[in-house]
């Protein structure tokens, strides 16, 4: 839903639409609070028509209450939480989706306001290639985006969804890919299928990729899993500590994160092996959990499947 919403302008979404995904999206930094909704469909009859919200002041409490005038249900009061709206941050989404490629990508730059961003440069299909993100593309308003990319045929253009890719069509000779086809949502973030990205790039640019026999790395995978288990245990303990301290004193407190050496001792992994695990491509979730362990807000939202 987040990726599809980036095809709209502006890319706003309500708390009601996000449901249980709101806390995860906020923890990942994908959303920025926007102005409250001015119109909503009736929640009583599930109508699709947007009805203007009107505020009426309670004479006793002096508080304003939101109402809509539904033709079917009559006056319906709207909970204030239903008015909350959020703006999806395109750069934050791109950074979350491509985090396995950072920091080699560099710092994203807005090229066409609200439409096109240069995310950075990374080696794909044997060459350094610029990565761009285009959101909310329409043929009627996309001239500046097309002109920017026309002379960059070796660059890769990412769009939030397959809808955007279809709209783009053959506007330029770039490799155009949909993020929704390259990523999956995991408990600790958005996971990019780097192999699929490399394969699509190799096919498009006509690069033959050598067949690489998989290495025997079962030991490292086992070490990563052991470190993840210990880190999850710490996150559980840290969450309970934060909640308890908040209930007792009114202020949630952060349980200090163990050092990597201490984490290795708990998981029975040597210091040198711990370093290799954190640097390994398969350690993306391990690295993200490590970041969470130092962030009180994220610890408070930690939930297990």
C-alpha positions in Angstrom: 0.0 0.0 0.0 2.9 2.4 0.9 4.5 1.9 -2.5 1.2 2.2 -4.4 0.5 5.4 -2.6 3.7 7.0 -3.9 2.1 6.9 -7.3 -0.3 9.6 -6.1 0.4 13.3 -5.7 0.6 14.1 -2.9 1.3 10.6 -1.5 -0.9 10.8 1.6 -2.4 8.0 3.5 -4.7 7.8 6.6 -4.2 6.0 9.9 -7.3 4.1 9.1 -5.8 2.8 5.8 -2.5 1.8 7.5 -4.1 -0.1 10.3 -1.6 -2.2 12.2 1.2 -1.3 9.8 1.4 2.3 11.1 3.8 1.5 13.9 6.2 -0.4 11.7 6.1 2.3 9.0 6.8 5.0 11.6 9.6 2.9 13.1 11.2 2.6 9.7 10.9 6.4 9.2 8.8 6.0 6.0 6.1 8.5 7.0 5.8 12.2 7.8 2.8 13.6 9.6 0.5 15.6 7.3 -2.4 17.9 7.9 -5.6 16.2 9.1 -8.2 14.9 6.6 -11.0 17.3 5.5 -13.3 14.6 4.1 -13.9 10.9 4.8 -16.3 8.2 3.7 -19.0 7.3 6.2 -17.6 4.6 8.6 -21.1 3.5 9.5 -22.3 2.4 6.1 -18.9 2.0 4.4 -19.9 4.3 1.6 -17.3 5.3 -1.0 -18.3 8.9 -1.3 -16.1 11.4 0.5 -18.1 13.6 2.9 -16.9 17.0 4.2 -15.9 17.0 7.9 -17.5 19.7 10.0 -16.5 20.6 13.5 -19.1 21.4 16.2 -18.1 22.7 19.6 -19.5 21.1 22.7 -21.0 23.9 24.8 -20.1 22.2 28.1 -16.6 21.0 27.4 -15.7 23.7 24.8 -14.1 20.9 22.7 -14.6 20.6 19.0 -16.0 17.3 17.7 -15.8 16.2 14.1 -19.0 15.1 12.2 -20.0 14.2 8.7 -23.5 14.4 7.3 -24.2 11.0 5.7 -27.3 10.8 3.4 -27.9 7.3 4.7 -26.9 7.4 8.4 -27.5 11.0 9.2 -24.9 12.9 11.4 -22.0 10.6 12.3 -19.3 11.6 14.8 -15.7 10.9 13.6 -13.0 9.8 16.0 -10.1 12.2 16.0 -7.6 9.4 15.2 -9.5 8.8 11.9 -8.5 12.3 10.8 -4.8 11.6 11.1 -3.0 11.5 7.8 0.6 10.8 6.8 2.8 11.7 3.9 4.9 8.9 2.5 8.5 10.0 2.2 9.9 8.7 -1.2 13.6 9.1 -0.2 13.0 7.2 3.1 11.2 4.4 1.2 14.1 4.2 -1.3 16.7 4.2 1.4 14.8 1.5 3.4 14.4 -0.6 0.2 18.0 -0.2 -0.9 19.7 -0.3 2.5 21.7 -3.4 1.4 23.3 -1.2 -1.3 24.1 1.7 1.1 26.5 3.4 1.9 27.9 2.9 -1.6 24.9 4.7 -3.1 25.7 8.1 -1.5 23.3 10.9 -0.6 19.9 11.1 -2.5 19.3 14.3 -4.4 15.9 15.7 -5.5 16.2 16.5 -9.3 12.6 17.3 -10.2 10.7 18.6 -7.2 8.3 15.9 -5.9 8.9 13.7 -9.0 12.4 12.5 -9.5 15.3 11.8 -7.2 18.9 10.6 -7.9 19.3 8.0 -5.2 23.0 7.4 -5.9 25.4 5.2 -7.9 26.1 1.5 -7.5 27.8 -1.2 -9.6 25.2 -3.3 -11.5 25.8 -5.5 -14.5 29.5 -4.9 -14.3 29.5 -1.1 -14.4 28.8 1.8 -12.0 25.2 3.0 -12.7 23.1 5.8 -11.5 19.9 4.9 -9.7 16.9 7.2 -10.0 13.5 7.1 -8.3 10.4 8.6 -10.1 7.1 8.9 -8.3 3.6 9.8 -9.4 4.6 9.8 -13.1 2.0 11.0 -15.6 2.5 11.6 -19.3 0.9 15.1 -19.0 3.3 16.3 -16.3 6.4 14.1 -16.7 8.3 16.1 -19.4 11.0 17.2 -17.0 11.6 13.7 -15.7 11.9 12.3 -19.2 14.3 15.0 -20.4 16.5 14.3 -17.3 16.8 10.6 -18.1 16.9 10.7 -21.9 20.7 11.1 -22.0 21.3 8.6 -19.2 20.5 5.3 -21.0 22.9 3.3 -18.7 21.1 4.5 -15.6 18.4 2.5 -13.8 15.0 4.0 -13.1 13.0 2.7 -10.1 9.3 3.3 -9.7 7.2 2.4 -6.7 4.9 0.1 -8.4 4.1 -1.8 -11.7 1.4 0.8 -12.3 4.2 3.4 -12.7 6.3 1.2 -14.9 3.3 0.6 -17.2 2.6 4.4 -17.4 6.2 5.0 -18.3 6.2 2.5 -21.1 9.1 3.3 -23.5 9.5 6.9 -22.7 13.3 6.4 -22.5 15.8 3.6 -23.0 16.4 3.1 -19.3 16.0 -0.1 -17.4 12.7 0.7 -15.5 11.9 -1.5 -12.5 9.1 -1.5 -9.9 10.2 -1.6 -6.3 7.2 -3.6 -5.4 8.6 -6.5 -7.5 12.0 -6.2 -6.0 11.3 -6.0 -2.3 9.5 -7.8 0.4 8.4 -6.5 3.8 10.1 -8.3 6.7 9.6 -7.8 10.5 12.7 -5.6 10.7 12.4 -3.7 7.4 12.1 -3.9 3.7 14.3 -6.5 2.1 15.7 -6.0 -1.4 16.2 -9.0 -3.7 19.7 -8.0 -4.8 20.1 -11.1 -7.0 16.9 -10.3 -8.9 18.0 -6.7 -9.4 21.4 -7.8 -10.7 19.7 -10.3 -13.0 17.3 -7.8 -14.5 20.2 -5.4 -15.0 22.3 -8.0 -16.7 19.5 -9.0 -19.0 18.7 -5.4 -20.0 22.3 -4.3 -20.6 23.3 -7.6 -22.3 25.9 -8.6 -19.8 26.7 -12.3 -19.4 27.1 -13.2 -15.8 29.4 -16.0 -14.7 27.9 -18.9 -12.9 29.3 -18.8 -9.4 29.3 -22.0 -7.4 27.9 -21.4 -3.9 30.6 -21.4 -1.2 30.4 -23.6 1.8 29.2 -21.0 4.3 26.8 -23.0 6.4 29.0 -22.2 9.5 28.6 -18.4 9.0 24.9 -18.7 8.3 24.6 -20.6 11.6 26.6 -17.9 13.4 24.3 -15.2 12.0 21.3 -17.1 13.2 22.8 -17.5 16.6 23.6 -13.8 16.9 20.1 -13.0 15.7 18.6 -15.2 18.4 20.6 -13.4 21.1 19.8 -10.0 19.8 16.1 -10.8 19.6 16.3 -12.0 23.2 17.9 -8.6 24.1 15.1 -6.7 22.3 12.5 -8.6 24.2 14.2 -7.8 27.5 14.8 -4.2 26.5 11.1 -3.8 25.5 9.9 -5.2 28.9 12.4 -3.0 30.7 11.2 0.1 28.8 7.6 -0.6 29.5 8.1 -1.4 33.1 10.2 1.7 33.7 7.5 3.8 32.0 4.8 2.3 34.1 6.7 2.9 37.3 8.3 6.4 36.7 6.4 7.7 33.7 9.5 7.6 31.5 10.6 4.7 29.4 14.3 3.9 29.9 16.7 2.3 27.4 18.4 -0.9 28.4 22.0 -0.6 27.3 22.8 -2.6 24.1 25.5 -5.3 24.5 28.7 -4.7 22.7 29.4 -6.9 19.7 32.0 -8.8 21.7 29.4 -9.5 24.5 26.9 -10.5 21.9 29.4 -13.0 20.4 30.1 -14.4 23.9 26.4 -15.1 24.4 26.1 -16.7 21.0 29.4 -18.6 21.4 30.8 -16.8 18.2 34.4 -15.6 18.1 35.0 -11.8 17.8 36.4 -12.2 14.2 33.4 -14.3 13.2 31.1 -11.7 14.6 32.6 -9.0 12.5 32.3 -11.2 9.4 28.6 -12.0 10.2 27.8 -8.3 10.5 29.5 -7.6 7.2 27.9 -10.5 5.4 25.2 -10.0 2.8 23.0 -12.4 4.7 23.4 -10.3 7.9 20.9 -7.5 6.8 18.4 -8.4 9.5 21.1 -8.8 12.1 22.4 -5.2 11.2 18.9 -3.8 11.4 18.2 -5.4 14.8 21.5 -4.0 16.0 20.3 -0.5 15.1 16.9 -1.1 16.8 18.6 -2.2 20.0 20.0 1.4 20.4 16.7 3.1 19.6 14.1 3.4 22.4 11.2 4.3 20.2 11.8 1.2 18.0 12.3 -1.0 21.0 8.9 0.0 22.3 7.3 -1.0 19.0 9.1 -4.4 18.8 6.8 -7.2 18.1 7.5 -10.8 17.1 5.7 -12.8 14.5 
